[in-house]
Amino acid sequence: MVVDASALVAILLGEPDGPAFREVLLEAGDARLSPVGYWEAAVRLNNLRGGKGVADLDRLLVQLSVVVAPATARTASLALDAERRYGKRTAAKLNLGDCFAYALAKETSSPLLFKGDDFVQTDLTAALPG
């Protein structure tokens, strides 16, 4: 499974869907996060909570067995394709972090855990049915 930054932020901010995201990740036993997704979540949490927010993110990744996967040239190519097909000028409106989450899910043939309506506009399989 691949996890988008949005799901991790929802868990850490105590959003209503956070417990469901946590449960799916615990059941998965291992999940991957793109480096850009890590950066995206860390920046959001740092802006809201400072260094404590980033430390909370790092602890959560360990607790839920989420690893930051390396980005390869193939990942970047798939992210570019995602931007072309589903970027800001489309109904999905994927941003940079979203494009890298999409790419990692495609590269690993994995479902994606995410919050929001952006990825439902793509050809990915959702890890948590909507």
Backbone as XML, in Angstrom:
<?xml version="1.0"?>
<chain id="A" units="angstrom">
  <residue number="1" name="MET">
    <atom name="N" x="0.841" y="-1.171" z="0.000"/>
    <atom name="CA" x="0.000" y="0.000" z="0.000"/>
    <atom name="C" x="0.889" y="1.238" z="0.000"/>
  </residue>
  <residue number="2" name="VAL">
    <atom name="N" x="0.402" y="2.267" z="-0.681"/>
    <atom name="CA" x="1.058" y="3.571" z="-0.670"/>
    <atom name="C" x="0.141" y="4.518" z="0.085"/>
  </residue>
  <residue number="3" name="VAL">
    <atom name="N" x="0.728" y="5.385" z="0.896"/>
    <atom name="CA" x="-0.062" y="6.347" z="1.656"/>
    <atom name="C" x="0.279" y="7.758" z="1.193"/>
  </residue>
  <residue number="4" name="ASP">
    <atom name="N" x="-0.754" y="8.552" z="0.991"/>
    <atom name="CA" x="-0.588" y="9.958" z="0.637"/>
    <atom name="C" x="-0.455" y="10.776" z="1.915"/>
  </residue>
  <residue number="5" name="ALA">
    <atom name="N" x="0.210" y="11.906" z="1.819"/>
    <atom name="CA" x="0.401" y="12.794" z="2.964"/>
    <atom name="C" x="-0.923" y="13.149" z="3.631"/>
  </residue>
  <residue number="6" name="SER">
    <atom name="N" x="-1.975" y="13.295" z="2.852"/>
    <atom name="CA" x="-3.275" y="13.712" z="3.389"/>
    <atom name="C" x="-3.791" y="12.762" z="4.466"/>
  </residue>
  <residue number="7" name="ALA">
    <atom name="N" x="-3.574" y="11.471" z="4.299"/>
    <atom name="CA" x="-4.045" y="10.494" z="5.282"/>
    <atom name="C" x="-3.247" y="10.595" z="6.576"/>
  </residue>
  <residue number="8" name="LEU">
    <atom name="N" x="-1.944" y="10.791" z="6.476"/>
    <atom name="CA" x="-1.107" y="10.916" z="7.669"/>
    <atom name="C" x="-1.436" y="12.188" z="8.435"/>
  </residue>
  <residue number="9" name="VAL">
    <atom name="N" x="-1.635" y="13.276" z="7.716"/>
    <atom name="CA" x="-1.992" y="14.542" z="8.360"/>
    <atom name="C" x="-3.347" y="14.406" z="9.054"/>
  </residue>
  <residue number="10" name="ALA">
    <atom name="N" x="-4.293" y="13.725" z="8.423"/>
    <atom name="CA" x="-5.614" y="13.517" z="9.035"/>
    <atom name="C" x="-5.497" y="12.749" z="10.349"/>
  </residue>
  <residue number="11" name="ILE">
    <atom name="N" x="-4.633" y="11.751" z="10.382"/>
    <atom name="CA" x="-4.417" y="10.989" z="11.619"/>
    <atom name="C" x="-3.865" y="11.905" z="12.700"/>
  </residue>
  <residue number="12" name="LEU">
    <atom name="N" x="-2.814" y="12.636" z="12.370"/>
    <atom name="CA" x="-2.123" y="13.442" z="13.376"/>
    <atom name="C" x="-2.914" y="14.664" z="13.826"/>
  </residue>
  <residue number="13" name="LEU">
    <atom name="N" x="-3.805" y="15.155" z="12.997"/>
    <atom name="CA" x="-4.620" y="16.313" z="13.390"/>
    <atom name="C" x="-5.936" y="15.896" z="14.044"/>
  </residue>
  <residue number="14" name="GLY">
    <atom name="N" x="-6.131" y="14.584" z="14.197"/>
    <atom name="CA" x="-7.339" y="14.101" z="14.855"/>
    <atom name="C" x="-8.606" y="14.347" z="14.057"/>
  </residue>
  <residue number="15" name="GLU">
    <atom name="N" x="-8.482" y="14.330" z="12.735"/>
    <atom name="CA" x="-9.652" y="14.533" z="11.883"/>
    <atom name="C" x="-10.568" y="13.308" z="11.968"/>
  </residue>
  <residue number="16" name="PRO">
    <atom name="N" x="-11.863" y="13.476" z="11.660"/>
    <atom name="CA" x="-12.826" y="12.373" z="11.831"/>
    <atom name="C" x="-12.444" y="11.071" z="11.129"/>
  </residue>
  <residue number="17" name="ASP">
    <atom name="N" x="-11.807" y="11.148" z="9.966"/>
    <atom name="CA" x="-11.432" y="9.926" z="9.250"/>
    <atom name="C" x="-10.059" y="9.390" z="9.658"/>
  </residue>
  <residue number="18" name="GLY">
    <atom name="N" x="-9.392" y="10.082" z="10.553"/>
    <atom name="CA" x="-8.073" y="9.651" z="11.014"/>
    <atom name="C" x="-8.036" y="8.237" z="11.574"/>
  </residue>
  <residue number="19" name="PRO">
    <atom name="N" x="-8.972" y="7.852" z="12.469"/>
    <atom name="CA" x="-8.944" y="6.486" z="13.004"/>
    <atom name="C" x="-9.079" y="5.406" z="11.929"/>
  </residue>
  <residue number="20" name="ALA">
    <atom name="N" x="-9.894" y="5.646" z="10.919"/>
    <atom name="CA" x="-10.035" y="4.657" z="9.835"/>
    <atom name="C" x="-8.731" y="4.532" z="9.058"/>
  </residue>
  <residue number="21" name="PHE">
    <atom name="N" x="-8.067" y="5.659" z="8.807"/>
    <atom name="CA" x="-6.776" y="5.613" z="8.112"/>
    <atom name="C" x="-5.747" y="4.849" z="8.944"/>
  </residue>
  <residue number="22" name="ARG">
    <atom name="N" x="-5.712" y="5.126" z="10.243"/>
    <atom name="CA" x="-4.767" y="4.435" z="11.135"/>
    <atom name="C" x="-5.013" y="2.926" z="11.101"/>
  </residue>
  <residue number="23" name="GLU">
    <atom name="N" x="-6.267" y="2.522" z="11.170"/>
    <atom name="CA" x="-6.616" y="1.098" z="11.183"/>
    <atom name="C" x="-6.183" y="0.404" z="9.894"/>
  </residue>
  <residue number="24" name="VAL">
    <atom name="N" x="-6.425" y="1.038" z="8.760"/>
    <atom name="CA" x="-6.020" y="0.458" z="7.473"/>
    <atom name="C" x="-4.502" y="0.286" z="7.433"/>
  </residue>
  <residue number="25" name="LEU">
    <atom name="N" x="-3.773" y="1.271" z="7.913"/>
    <atom name="CA" x="-2.309" y="1.179" z="7.909"/>
    <atom name="C" x="-1.813" y="0.113" z="8.880"/>
  </residue>
  <residue number="26" name="LEU">
    <atom name="N" x="-2.437" y="0.000" z="10.035"/>
    <atom name="CA" x="-2.052" y="-1.050" z="10.985"/>
    <atom name="C" x="-2.300" y="-2.431" z="10.397"/>
  </residue>
  <residue number="27" name="GLU">
    <atom name="N" x="-3.426" y="-2.599" z="9.735"/>
    <atom name="CA" x="-3.747" y="-3.892" z="9.123"/>
    <atom name="C" x="-2.804" y="-4.218" z="7.973"/>
  </residue>
  <residue number="28" name="ALA">
    <atom name="N" x="-2.370" y="-3.201" z="7.247"/>
    <atom name="CA" x="-1.468" y="-3.423" z="6.107"/>
    <atom name="C" x="-0.124" y="-3.964" z="6.577"/>
  </residue>
  <residue number="29" name="GLY">
    <atom name="N" x="0.340" y="-3.512" z="7.726"/>
    <atom name="CA" x="1.615" y="-3.992" z="8.244"/>
    <atom name="C" x="2.823" y="-3.306" z="7.654"/>
  </residue>
  <residue number="30" name="ASP">
    <atom name="N" x="2.720" y="-2.837" z="6.447"/>
    <atom name="CA" x="3.791" y="-2.041" z="5.849"/>
    <atom name="C" x="3.178" y="-1.193" z="4.743"/>
  </residue>
  <residue number="31" name="ALA">
    <atom name="N" x="3.669" y="-0.010" z="4.623"/>
    <atom name="CA" x="3.188" y="0.905" z="3.586"/>
    <atom name="C" x="4.351" y="1.784" z="3.164"/>
  </residue>
  <residue number="32" name="ARG">
    <atom name="N" x="4.186" y="2.416" z="2.009"/>
    <atom name="CA" x="5.233" y="3.286" z="1.478"/>
    <atom name="C" x="4.692" y="4.701" z="1.326"/>
  </residue>
  <residue number="33" name="LEU">
    <atom name="N" x="5.596" y="5.648" z="1.492"/>
    <atom name="CA" x="5.304" y="7.067" z="1.350"/>
    <atom name="C" x="6.373" y="7.641" z="0.441"/>
  </residue>
  <residue number="34" name="SER">
    <atom name="N" x="5.991" y="8.470" z="-0.507"/>
    <atom name="CA" x="7.010" y="9.069" z="-1.377"/>
    <atom name="C" x="7.790" y="10.124" z="-0.596"/>
  </residue>
  <residue number="35" name="PRO">
    <atom name="N" x="9.026" y="10.402" z="-0.997"/>
    <atom name="CA" x="9.796" y="11.453" z="-0.326"/>
    <atom name="C" x="9.093" y="12.808" z="-0.405"/>
  </residue>
  <residue number="36" name="VAL">
    <atom name="N" x="8.439" y="13.079" z="-1.520"/>
    <atom name="CA" x="7.714" y="14.342" z="-1.657"/>
    <atom name="C" x="6.500" y="14.348" z="-0.728"/>
  </residue>
  <residue number="37" name="GLY">
    <atom name="N" x="5.866" y="13.199" z="-0.560"/>
    <atom name="CA" x="4.752" y="13.088" z="0.382"/>
    <atom name="C" x="5.203" y="13.327" z="1.810"/>
  </residue>
  <residue number="38" name="TYR">
    <atom name="N" x="6.377" y="12.791" z="2.158"/>
    <atom name="CA" x="6.927" y="13.043" z="3.493"/>
    <atom name="C" x="7.146" y="14.537" z="3.676"/>
  </residue>
  <residue number="39" name="TRP">
    <atom name="N" x="7.779" y="15.161" z="2.703"/>
    <atom name="CA" x="8.046" y="16.599" z="2.772"/>
    <atom name="C" x="6.741" y="17.381" z="2.920"/>
  </residue>
  <residue number="40" name="GLU">
    <atom name="N" x="5.738" y="17.010" z="2.122"/>
    <atom name="CA" x="4.452" y="17.710" z="2.148"/>
    <atom name="C" x="3.801" y="17.616" z="3.535"/>
  </residue>
  <residue number="41" name="ALA">
    <atom name="N" x="3.765" y="16.421" z="4.106"/>
    <atom name="CA" x="3.181" y="16.237" z="5.434"/>
    <atom name="C" x="4.004" y="16.969" z="6.492"/>
  </residue>
  <residue number="42" name="ALA">
    <atom name="N" x="5.326" y="16.866" z="6.404"/>
    <atom name="CA" x="6.198" y="17.505" z="7.390"/>
    <atom name="C" x="6.054" y="19.027" z="7.362"/>
  </residue>
  <residue number="43" name="VAL">
    <atom name="N" x="5.981" y="19.605" z="6.181"/>
    <atom name="CA" x="5.814" y="21.059" z="6.073"/>
    <atom name="C" x="4.481" y="21.487" z="6.683"/>
  </residue>
  <residue number="44" name="ARG">
    <atom name="N" x="3.418" y="20.770" z="6.344"/>
    <atom name="CA" x="2.095" y="21.120" z="6.894"/>
    <atom name="C" x="2.101" y="21.038" z="8.413"/>
  </residue>
  <residue number="45" name="LEU">
    <atom name="N" x="2.649" y="19.955" z="8.947"/>
    <atom name="CA" x="2.667" y="19.777" z="10.399"/>
    <atom name="C" x="3.620" y="20.753" z="11.074"/>
  </residue>
  <residue number="46" name="ASN">
    <atom name="N" x="4.741" y="21.055" z="10.438"/>
    <atom name="CA" x="5.669" y="22.043" z="10.988"/>
    <atom name="C" x="5.008" y="23.422" z="11.046"/>
  </residue>
  <residue number="47" name="ASN">
    <atom name="N" x="4.260" y="23.765" z="10.005"/>
    <atom name="CA" x="3.574" y="25.062" z="9.987"/>
    <atom name="C" x="2.515" y="25.159" z="11.079"/>
  </residue>
  <residue number="48" name="LEU">
    <atom name="N" x="1.885" y="24.041" z="11.397"/>
    <atom name="CA" x="0.831" y="24.039" z="12.413"/>
    <atom name="C" x="1.362" y="23.857" z="13.829"/>
  </residue>
  <residue number="49" name="ARG">
    <atom name="N" x="2.419" y="23.031" z="13.981"/>
    <atom name="CA" x="2.859" y="22.627" z="15.321"/>
    <atom name="C" x="4.362" y="22.753" z="15.559"/>
  </residue>
  <residue number="50" name="GLY">
    <atom name="N" x="5.075" y="23.282" z="14.591"/>
    <atom name="CA" x="6.522" y="23.405" z="14.749"/>
    <atom name="C" x="7.202" y="22.046" z="14.720"/>
  </residue>
  <residue number="51" name="GLY">
    <atom name="N" x="8.375" y="21.983" z="15.337"/>
    <atom name="CA" x="9.157" y="20.751" z="15.345"/>
    <atom name="C" x="8.425" y="19.575" z="15.960"/>
  </residue>
  <residue number="52" name="LYS">
    <atom name="N" x="7.523" y="19.840" z="16.904"/>
    <atom name="CA" x="6.751" y="18.757" z="17.517"/>
    <atom name="C" x="5.904" y="18.043" z="16.462"/>
  </residue>
  <residue number="53" name="GLY">
    <atom name="N" x="5.354" y="18.789" z="15.527"/>
    <atom name="CA" x="4.546" y="18.178" z="14.475"/>
    <atom name="C" x="5.348" y="17.220" z="13.620"/>
  </residue>
  <residue number="54" name="VAL">
    <atom name="N" x="6.582" y="17.606" z="13.286"/>
    <atom name="CA" x="7.449" y="16.742" z="12.480"/>
    <atom name="C" x="7.873" y="15.521" z="13.293"/>
  </residue>
  <residue number="55" name="ALA">
    <atom name="N" x="8.183" y="15.723" z="14.570"/>
    <atom name="CA" x="8.545" y="14.589" z="15.434"/>
    <atom name="C" x="7.371" y="13.617" z="15.562"/>
  </residue>
  <residue number="56" name="ASP">
    <atom name="N" x="6.160" y="14.159" z="15.671"/>
    <atom name="CA" x="4.968" y="13.299" z="15.734"/>
    <atom name="C" x="4.816" y="12.491" z="14.445"/>
  </residue>
  <residue number="57" name="LEU">
    <atom name="N" x="5.084" y="13.125" z="13.311"/>
    <atom name="CA" x="5.022" y="12.419" z="12.026"/>
    <atom name="C" x="6.035" y="11.284" z="11.997"/>
  </residue>
  <residue number="58" name="ASP">
    <atom name="N" x="7.260" y="11.565" z="12.397"/>
    <atom name="CA" x="8.302" y="10.536" z="12.385"/>
    <atom name="C" x="7.934" y="9.358" z="13.287"/>
  </residue>
  <residue number="59" name="ARG">
    <atom name="N" x="7.375" y="9.645" z="14.458"/>
    <atom name="CA" x="6.942" y="8.565" z="15.364"/>
    <atom name="C" x="5.810" y="7.750" z="14.740"/>
  </residue>
  <residue number="60" name="LEU">
    <atom name="N" x="4.867" y="8.443" z="14.110"/>
    <atom name="CA" x="3.742" y="7.753" z="13.482"/>
    <atom name="C" x="4.216" y="6.810" z="12.380"/>
  </residue>
  <residue number="61" name="LEU">
    <atom name="N" x="5.170" y="7.248" z="11.589"/>
    <atom name="CA" x="5.688" y="6.387" z="10.519"/>
    <atom name="C" x="6.270" y="5.101" z="11.088"/>
  </residue>
  <residue number="62" name="VAL">
    <atom name="N" x="6.992" y="5.209" z="12.193"/>
    <atom name="CA" x="7.564" y="4.019" z="12.831"/>
    <atom name="C" x="6.446" y="3.137" z="13.386"/>
  </residue>
  <residue number="63" name="GLN">
    <atom name="N" x="5.498" y="3.741" z="14.103"/>
    <atom name="CA" x="4.396" y="2.981" z="14.709"/>
    <atom name="C" x="3.586" y="2.209" z="13.669"/>
  </residue>
  <residue number="64" name="LEU">
    <atom name="N" x="3.396" y="2.818" z="12.497"/>
    <atom name="CA" x="2.551" y="2.211" z="11.469"/>
    <atom name="C" x="3.346" y="1.478" z="10.388"/>
  </residue>
  <residue number="65" name="SER">
    <atom name="N" x="4.651" y="1.352" z="10.582"/>
    <atom name="CA" x="5.533" y="0.663" z="9.627"/>
    <atom name="C" x="5.440" y="1.262" z="8.225"/>
  </residue>
  <residue number="66" name="VAL">
    <atom name="N" x="5.431" y="2.578" z="8.163"/>
    <atom name="CA" x="5.434" y="3.289" z="6.885"/>
    <atom name="C" x="6.872" y="3.692" z="6.588"/>
  </residue>
  <residue number="67" name="VAL">
    <atom name="N" x="7.367" y="3.308" z="5.419"/>
    <atom name="CA" x="8.728" y="3.672" z="5.026"/>
    <atom name="C" x="8.677" y="4.700" z="3.901"/>
  </residue>
  <residue number="68" name="VAL">
    <atom name="N" x="9.641" y="5.604" z="3.928"/>
    <atom name="CA" x="9.775" y="6.561" z="2.835"/>
    <atom name="C" x="10.539" y="5.849" z="1.725"/>
  </residue>
  <residue number="69" name="ALA">
    <atom name="N" x="9.870" y="5.644" z="0.615"/>
    <atom name="CA" x="10.457" y="4.912" z="-0.515"/>
    <atom name="C" x="11.360" y="5.841" z="-1.315"/>
  </residue>
  <residue number="70" name="PRO">
    <atom name="N" x="12.424" y="5.309" z="-1.873"/>
    <atom name="CA" x="13.280" y="6.155" z="-2.713"/>
    <atom name="C" x="12.561" y="6.552" z="-3.998"/>
  </residue>
  <residue number="71" name="ALA">
    <atom name="N" x="12.839" y="7.746" z="-4.445"/>
    <atom name="CA" x="12.315" y="8.192" z="-5.744"/>
    <atom name="C" x="13.364" y="7.867" z="-6.798"/>
  </residue>
  <residue number="72" name="THR">
    <atom name="N" x="12.935" y="7.226" z="-7.844"/>
    <atom name="CA" x="13.829" y="6.843" z="-8.932"/>
    <atom name="C" x="13.488" y="7.665" z="-10.174"/>
  </residue>
  <residue number="73" name="ALA">
    <atom name="N" x="14.272" y="7.490" z="-11.207"/>
    <atom name="CA" x="13.957" y="8.143" z="-12.480"/>
    <atom name="C" x="12.595" y="7.662" z="-12.980"/>
  </residue>
  <residue number="74" name="ARG">
    <atom name="N" x="12.286" y="6.403" z="-12.757"/>
    <atom name="CA" x="10.973" y="5.862" z="-13.158"/>
    <atom name="C" x="9.856" y="6.545" z="-12.379"/>
  </residue>
  <residue number="75" name="THR">
    <atom name="N" x="10.059" y="6.745" z="-11.069"/>
    <atom name="CA" x="9.061" y="7.439" z="-10.258"/>
    <atom name="C" x="8.806" y="8.835" z="-10.810"/>
  </residue>
  <residue number="76" name="ALA">
    <atom name="N" x="9.883" y="9.542" z="-11.122"/>
    <atom name="CA" x="9.750" y="10.904" z="-11.653"/>
    <atom name="C" x="9.009" y="10.904" z="-12.985"/>
  </residue>
  <residue number="77" name="SER">
    <atom name="N" x="9.297" y="9.931" z="-13.828"/>
    <atom name="CA" x="8.617" y="9.830" z="-15.116"/>
    <atom name="C" x="7.122" y="9.565" z="-14.932"/>
  </residue>
  <residue number="78" name="LEU">
    <atom name="N" x="6.787" y="8.679" z="-14.004"/>
    <atom name="CA" x="5.379" y="8.391" z="-13.723"/>
    <atom name="C" x="4.680" y="9.602" z="-13.098"/>
  </residue>
  <residue number="79" name="ALA">
    <atom name="N" x="5.406" y="10.360" z="-12.274"/>
    <atom name="CA" x="4.836" y="11.578" z="-11.685"/>
    <atom name="C" x="4.558" y="12.619" z="-12.762"/>
  </residue>
  <residue number="80" name="LEU">
    <atom name="N" x="5.446" y="12.719" z="-13.727"/>
    <atom name="CA" x="5.223" y="13.640" z="-14.847"/>
    <atom name="C" x="3.993" y="13.214" z="-15.642"/>
  </residue>
  <residue number="81" name="ASP">
    <atom name="N" x="3.867" y="11.917" z="-15.877"/>
    <atom name="CA" x="2.684" y="11.412" z="-16.573"/>
    <atom name="C" x="1.415" y="11.714" z="-15.775"/>
  </residue>
  <residue number="82" name="ALA">
    <atom name="N" x="1.493" y="11.568" z="-14.451"/>
    <atom name="CA" x="0.342" y="11.880" z="-13.601"/>
    <atom name="C" x="-0.041" y="13.348" z="-13.724"/>
  </residue>
  <residue number="83" name="GLU">
    <atom name="N" x="0.951" y="14.221" z="-13.779"/>
    <atom name="CA" x="0.664" y="15.653" z="-13.909"/>
    <atom name="C" x="-0.006" y="15.947" z="-15.243"/>
  </residue>
  <residue number="84" name="ARG">
    <atom name="N" x="0.476" y="15.297" z="-16.276"/>
    <atom name="CA" x="-0.124" y="15.498" z="-17.604"/>
    <atom name="C" x="-1.580" y="15.035" z="-17.643"/>
  </residue>
  <residue number="85" name="ARG">
    <atom name="N" x="-1.847" y="13.906" z="-17.010"/>
    <atom name="CA" x="-3.188" y="13.314" z="-17.067"/>
    <atom name="C" x="-4.142" y="13.851" z="-16.002"/>
  </residue>
  <residue number="86" name="TYR">
    <atom name="N" x="-3.591" y="14.174" z="-14.812"/>
    <atom name="CA" x="-4.448" y="14.485" z="-13.666"/>
    <atom name="C" x="-4.034" y="15.739" z="-12.895"/>
  </residue>
  <residue number="87" name="GLY">
    <atom name="N" x="-3.193" y="16.565" z="-13.482"/>
    <atom name="CA" x="-2.672" y="17.739" z="-12.785"/>
    <atom name="C" x="-3.689" y="18.852" z="-12.590"/>
  </residue>
  <residue number="88" name="LYS">
    <atom name="N" x="-3.191" y="20.013" z="-12.231"/>
    <atom name="CA" x="-4.019" y="21.164" z="-11.854"/>
    <atom name="C" x="-5.024" y="21.588" z="-12.923"/>
  </residue>
  <residue number="89" name="ARG">
    <atom name="N" x="-4.761" y="21.286" z="-14.174"/>
    <atom name="CA" x="-5.668" y="21.698" z="-15.257"/>
    <atom name="C" x="-6.774" y="20.676" z="-15.518"/>
  </residue>
  <residue number="90" name="THR">
    <atom name="N" x="-6.888" y="19.676" z="-14.676"/>
    <atom name="CA" x="-7.873" y="18.604" z="-14.863"/>
    <atom name="C" x="-8.831" y="18.555" z="-13.670"/>
  </residue>
  <residue number="91" name="ALA">
    <atom name="N" x="-9.817" y="17.687" z="-13.757"/>
    <atom name="CA" x="-10.785" y="17.534" z="-12.663"/>
    <atom name="C" x="-10.126" y="17.041" z="-11.378"/>
  </residue>
  <residue number="92" name="ALA">
    <atom name="N" x="-9.090" y="16.219" z="-11.493"/>
    <atom name="CA" x="-8.423" y="15.673" z="-10.307"/>
    <atom name="C" x="-7.611" y="16.736" z="-9.572"/>
  </residue>
  <residue number="93" name="LYS">
    <atom name="N" x="-7.000" y="17.649" z="-10.310"/>
    <atom name="CA" x="-6.209" y="18.746" z="-9.735"/>
    <atom name="C" x="-5.083" y="18.265" z="-8.810"/>
  </residue>
  <residue number="94" name="LEU">
    <atom name="N" x="-4.376" y="17.206" z="-9.220"/>
    <atom name="CA" x="-3.279" y="16.707" z="-8.393"/>
    <atom name="C" x="-2.158" y="17.735" z="-8.308"/>
  </residue>
  <residue number="95" name="ASN">
    <atom name="N" x="-1.602" y="17.888" z="-7.096"/>
    <atom name="CA" x="-0.434" y="18.746" z="-6.899"/>
    <atom name="C" x="0.836" y="17.892" z="-6.983"/>
  </residue>
  <residue number="96" name="LEU">
    <atom name="N" x="1.977" y="18.497" z="-6.723"/>
    <atom name="CA" x="3.255" y="17.777" z="-6.834"/>
    <atom name="C" x="3.290" y="16.542" z="-5.934"/>
  </residue>
  <residue number="97" name="GLY">
    <atom name="N" x="2.926" y="16.714" z="-4.660"/>
    <atom name="CA" x="2.928" y="15.577" z="-3.743"/>
    <atom name="C" x="1.980" y="14.479" z="-4.184"/>
  </residue>
  <residue number="98" name="ASP">
    <atom name="N" x="0.808" y="14.883" z="-4.666"/>
    <atom name="CA" x="-0.163" y="13.912" z="-5.170"/>
    <atom name="C" x="0.399" y="13.139" z="-6.359"/>
  </residue>
  <residue number="99" name="CYS">
    <atom name="N" x="1.077" y="13.852" z="-7.253"/>
    <atom name="CA" x="1.640" y="13.193" z="-8.443"/>
    <atom name="C" x="2.678" y="12.150" z="-8.056"/>
  </residue>
  <residue number="100" name="PHE">
    <atom name="N" x="3.473" y="12.429" z="-7.020"/>
    <atom name="CA" x="4.464" y="11.446" z="-6.581"/>
    <atom name="C" x="3.815" y="10.284" z="-5.837"/>
  </residue>
  <residue number="101" name="ALA">
    <atom name="N" x="2.728" y="10.530" z="-5.104"/>
    <atom name="CA" x="1.985" y="9.427" z="-4.484"/>
    <atom name="C" x="1.391" y="8.540" z="-5.577"/>
  </residue>
  <residue number="102" name="TYR">
    <atom name="N" x="0.808" y="9.169" z="-6.584"/>
    <atom name="CA" x="0.260" y="8.438" z="-7.727"/>
    <atom name="C" x="1.358" y="7.593" z="-8.373"/>
  </residue>
  <residue number="103" name="ALA">
    <atom name="N" x="2.507" y="8.211" z="-8.619"/>
    <atom name="CA" x="3.609" y="7.520" z="-9.291"/>
    <atom name="C" x="4.081" y="6.308" z="-8.496"/>
  </residue>
  <residue number="104" name="LEU">
    <atom name="N" x="4.228" y="6.466" z="-7.191"/>
    <atom name="CA" x="4.680" y="5.353" z="-6.357"/>
    <atom name="C" x="3.646" y="4.229" z="-6.354"/>
  </residue>
  <residue number="105" name="ALA">
    <atom name="N" x="2.374" y="4.578" z="-6.301"/>
    <atom name="CA" x="1.324" y="3.553" z="-6.355"/>
    <atom name="C" x="1.357" y="2.814" z="-7.691"/>
  </residue>
  <residue number="106" name="LYS">
    <atom name="N" x="1.547" y="3.549" z="-8.771"/>
    <atom name="CA" x="1.639" y="2.922" z="-10.095"/>
    <atom name="C" x="2.883" y="2.038" z="-10.194"/>
  </residue>
  <residue number="107" name="GLU">
    <atom name="N" x="4.011" y="2.585" z="-9.746"/>
    <atom name="CA" x="5.289" y="1.871" z="-9.855"/>
    <atom name="C" x="5.266" y="0.549" z="-9.096"/>
  </residue>
  <residue number="108" name="THR">
    <atom name="N" x="4.550" y="0.514" z="-7.981"/>
    <atom name="CA" x="4.520" y="-0.679" z="-7.131"/>
    <atom name="C" x="3.223" y="-1.479" z="-7.272"/>
  </residue>
  <residue number="109" name="SER">
    <atom name="N" x="2.350" y="-1.056" z="-8.183"/>
    <atom name="CA" x="1.039" y="-1.710" z="-8.376"/>
    <atom name="C" x="0.300" y="-1.863" z="-7.051"/>
  </residue>
  <residue number="110" name="SER">
    <atom name="N" x="0.256" y="-0.767" z="-6.295"/>
    <atom name="CA" x="-0.329" y="-0.780" z="-4.955"/>
    <atom name="C" x="-1.560" y="0.112" z="-4.880"/>
  </residue>
  <residue number="111" name="PRO">
    <atom name="N" x="-2.479" y="-0.222" z="-3.970"/>
    <atom name="CA" x="-3.580" y="0.707" z="-3.710"/>
    <atom name="C" x="-3.049" y="1.934" z="-2.970"/>
  </residue>
  <residue number="112" name="LEU">
    <atom name="N" x="-3.797" y="3.021" z="-3.031"/>
    <atom name="CA" x="-3.385" y="4.278" z="-2.407"/>
    <atom name="C" x="-4.365" y="4.656" z="-1.307"/>
  </residue>
  <residue number="113" name="LEU">
    <atom name="N" x="-3.823" y="4.997" z="-0.141"/>
    <atom name="CA" x="-4.624" y="5.502" z="0.971"/>
    <atom name="C" x="-4.539" y="7.019" z="0.942"/>
  </residue>
  <residue number="114" name="PHE">
    <atom name="N" x="-5.682" y="7.666" z="0.846"/>
    <atom name="CA" x="-5.703" y="9.123" z="0.696"/>
    <atom name="C" x="-6.983" y="9.699" z="1.278"/>
  </residue>
  <residue number="115" name="LYS">
    <atom name="N" x="-6.973" y="11.005" z="1.488"/>
    <atom name="CA" x="-8.148" y="11.749" z="1.922"/>
    <atom name="C" x="-8.526" y="12.709" z="0.805"/>
  </residue>
  <residue number="116" name="GLY">
    <atom name="N" x="-9.810" y="12.866" z="0.560"/>
    <atom name="CA" x="-10.262" y="13.849" z="-0.416"/>
    <atom name="C" x="-10.796" y="13.220" z="-1.682"/>
  </residue>
  <residue number="117" name="ASP">
    <atom name="N" x="-11.121" y="14.094" z="-2.624"/>
    <atom name="CA" x="-11.752" y="13.658" z="-3.866"/>
    <atom name="C" x="-10.823" y="13.681" z="-5.069"/>
  </residue>
  <residue number="118" name="ASP">
    <atom name="N" x="-9.579" y="14.090" z="-4.877"/>
    <atom name="CA" x="-8.681" y="14.235" z="-6.024"/>
    <atom name="C" x="-8.349" y="12.897" z="-6.679"/>
  </residue>
  <residue number="119" name="PHE">
    <atom name="N" x="-7.956" y="11.919" z="-5.891"/>
    <atom name="CA" x="-7.520" y="10.643" z="-6.467"/>
    <atom name="C" x="-8.667" y="9.799" z="-7.023"/>
  </residue>
  <residue number="120" name="VAL">
    <atom name="N" x="-9.903" y="10.068" z="-6.603"/>
    <atom name="CA" x="-11.023" y="9.304" z="-7.164"/>
    <atom name="C" x="-11.217" y="9.628" z="-8.641"/>
  </residue>
  <residue number="121" name="GLN">
    <atom name="N" x="-10.615" y="10.708" z="-9.104"/>
    <atom name="CA" x="-10.684" y="11.101" z="-10.515"/>
    <atom name="C" x="-9.626" y="10.382" z="-11.361"/>
  </residue>
  <residue number="122" name="THR">
    <atom name="N" x="-8.787" y="9.559" z="-10.722"/>
    <atom name="CA" x="-7.694" y="8.882" z="-11.427"/>
    <atom name="C" x="-8.019" y="7.405" z="-11.626"/>
  </residue>
  <residue number="123" name="ASP">
    <atom name="N" x="-7.065" y="6.682" z="-12.181"/>
    <atom name="CA" x="-7.234" y="5.246" z="-12.417"/>
    <atom name="C" x="-6.635" y="4.387" z="-11.307"/>
  </residue>
  <residue number="124" name="LEU">
    <atom name="N" x="-6.336" y="4.977" z="-10.147"/>
    <atom name="CA" x="-5.770" y="4.217" z="-9.033"/>
    <atom name="C" x="-6.851" y="3.470" z="-8.256"/>
  </residue>
  <residue number="125" name="THR">
    <atom name="N" x="-6.425" y="2.418" z="-7.569"/>
    <atom name="CA" x="-7.295" y="1.690" z="-6.653"/>
    <atom name="C" x="-7.158" y="2.314" z="-5.273"/>
  </residue>
  <residue number="126" name="ALA">
    <atom name="N" x="-8.273" y="2.641" z="-4.650"/>
    <atom name="CA" x="-8.264" y="3.220" z="-3.307"/>
    <atom name="C" x="-8.067" y="2.118" z="-2.272"/>
  </residue>
  <residue number="127" name="ALA">
    <atom name="N" x="-7.211" y="2.377" z="-1.286"/>
    <atom name="CA" x="-6.989" y="1.409" z="-0.213"/>
    <atom name="C" x="-8.177" y="1.363" z="0.743"/>
  </residue>
  <residue number="128" name="LEU">
    <atom name="N" x="-8.914" y="2.452" z="0.802"/>
    <atom name="CA" x="-10.095" y="2.542" z="1.658"/>
    <atom name="C" x="-11.261" y="2.961" z="0.775"/>
  </residue>
  <residue number="129" name="PRO">
    <atom name="N" x="-12.160" y="2.032" z="0.479"/>
    <atom name="CA" x="-13.278" y="2.374" z="-0.408"/>
    <atom name="C" x="-14.055" y="3.572" z="0.123"/>
  </residue>
  <residue number="130" name="GLY">
    <atom name="N" x="-14.414" y="4.460" z="-0.805"/>
    <atom name="CA" x="-15.020" y="5.734" z="-0.464"/>
    <atom name="C" x="-16.422" y="5.690" z="-0.074"/>
  </residue>
</chain>
